[in-house]
Amino acid sequence: AVVSTQSTGGLKRKPMALINKLRKAKKNCEEGEKPEAVRTHLRDMIITPEMVGSVLAIYNGKTFNQVALKAEMIGHYLGEFSTTYKPVKHGRPGIGATHSSRFIHLK
C-alpha cells in the first residue's frame, strides 16, 4: 500500500529517533559492509529514500524480522515486509472435517 497523499509537515519524535539510529548505524559500519540491524516496533512508518541501504529488525508481535531496505521499497510501510501471521499450510483434513468422517467402522 503505497501512500499517495502528501505528508503533512516533518516527522514526529519516534520516526525521527529511528532515522537518527539508522544514520548512526550507517556511520559506524565499515565501507562496503551492511550496517548493524536497528530494532523497531514502528510498523506504520513509511520508508524514505534516506533509509535505503539500512538493515531494520521489524517487530511482528512475536519476533524481530530482519529486512534490508532497498530502493523499490520507498513509499511502502515497514509492516508490509514483516508479516504478523504464519501462512496456512493445508494438509490432510482432520476428524470432523466431513460428514463421512463421523461414521466409525465397526469391524
Helices and strands as residue ranges (DSSP letters): H 13-28, E 38-40, G 49-51, E 55-59, E 64-68, G 71-73, G 78-81, G 100-102
